[in-house]
Each structure stands twice: as structure tokens, then as C-alpha cells.
Amino acid sequence: MEIRVVATLQAKAECIDDVNEAVHQIINASRQELGNLQYDLHRELDKPGTFVFFERWASAEALDKHNATEHFQHFVHQIDGKLDSLDIKQLKKIA
């Protein structure tokens, strides 16, 4: 079953540049993973430092493998302590 993820990251004001660099660095490696169907990054227009990932994965297993990759774990380390908030939603398309 396909899994969709919407992950919203709000960088601390003093960390916006660091988080911006980190979110851009993870894109290419994630898009190349087996089971990745979409991995897009957005920024919120009215809220500086807010980054939103829209992801589609072929299965929960593919998402679990992504979360265990070296590049994803490096990303987690890069943003540690630099966010005001993090909201991750896993979704299933129903219509």
C-alpha cells in the first residue's frame, strides 16, 4: 500500500540557513531510493523558515528503509536542536 508523508519543519530563526542547507542536501539521495515515488520540498510563503516535504513511498517498508538510511540519519543529526517544531503526518489516499 502506498504511503504519503507530509513533514513540516519550522526552523528556529537563528538556524534558518542551516536547516535550509540540510533539507536541500537530502533530496537527491532520497529520490534515488527504491520505493520512492515522490520527494518534493516546499517552503511556506508567509512563514520564513518553514519547510514542507511531500513524499510518496511505494510501501511502509520502503519508508522504513528510508528512515534507516545513512543520508536520512545524517539529516536528522544536522537539524537536531535547530527546529521550533516538527510535524510528520503519514497518510493513505482514500479518494
C-alpha positions in Angstrom: 0.0 0.0 0.0 1.3 3.4 -0.9 2.2 5.7 1.9 2.3 9.5 1.7 4.1 11.7 4.1 3.7 15.4 4.8 6.6 16.6 7.0 6.6 20.3 8.2 9.7 21.7 9.8 9.9 25.1 11.4 13.4 26.2 11.8 14.5 28.4 14.7 15.0 32.0 13.5 18.8 31.8 14.0 19.0 28.4 12.3 17.1 29.0 9.1 20.2 28.9 6.8 21.5 25.7 8.4 18.1 24.0 8.1 17.7 25.2 4.5 21.0 23.7 3.6 20.2 20.4 5.3 16.7 20.0 3.7 18.2 20.6 0.2 21.0 18.1 0.8 18.7 15.1 1.5 16.6 15.4 -1.7 18.6 13.7 -4.4 19.6 10.6 -2.4 16.1 10.2 -1.2 14.7 10.4 -4.7 17.0 7.6 -5.8 15.9 5.1 -3.2 14.0 2.0 -4.3 10.3 2.6 -3.4 10.4 6.3 -3.6 7.7 7.7 -5.9 7.9 11.4 -5.0 10.1 13.5 -2.7 9.4 17.2 -3.1 10.4 20.2 -0.9 8.4 23.3 -0.5 8.6 26.4 1.7 5.7 28.2 3.2 5.3 31.6 1.6 4.1 33.6 4.6 6.3 31.9 7.3 10.0 32.2 6.9 11.9 29.1 7.9 9.0 26.7 7.3 9.9 23.8 5.0 7.4 21.1 3.9 8.2 17.8 2.3 5.6 16.0 0.2 6.7 12.4 -0.1 5.2 9.3 -1.7 6.5 5.8 -0.9 5.5 2.5 -2.5 5.0 0.9 0.9 5.5 1.3 4.6 8.6 -1.0 4.2 10.1 1.5 1.7 9.5 4.3 4.1 11.1 2.4 7.0 14.1 1.7 4.9 14.4 5.4 4.0 14.3 6.3 7.7 17.2 3.9 8.4 19.4 5.2 5.6 22.7 6.8 6.3 21.7 10.0 4.5 18.5 10.3 6.4 20.2 9.7 9.8 22.8 12.3 8.8 19.9 14.7 8.0 18.3 14.1 11.4 21.7 14.9 13.1 22.1 18.1 11.0 18.7 19.5 12.1 18.9 18.3 15.7 18.2 21.3 18.1 17.6 23.7 15.1 13.8 23.4 14.9 11.0 25.1 16.8 8.6 22.4 15.6 8.4 19.2 13.5 5.1 17.7 12.4 5.1 14.5 10.4 1.9 13.0 9.0 1.7 9.6 7.3 -1.3 9.5 5.0 -3.2 7.0 2.9 -5.1 8.3 -0.2 -8.7 7.4 0.1 -10.3 9.3 -2.8 
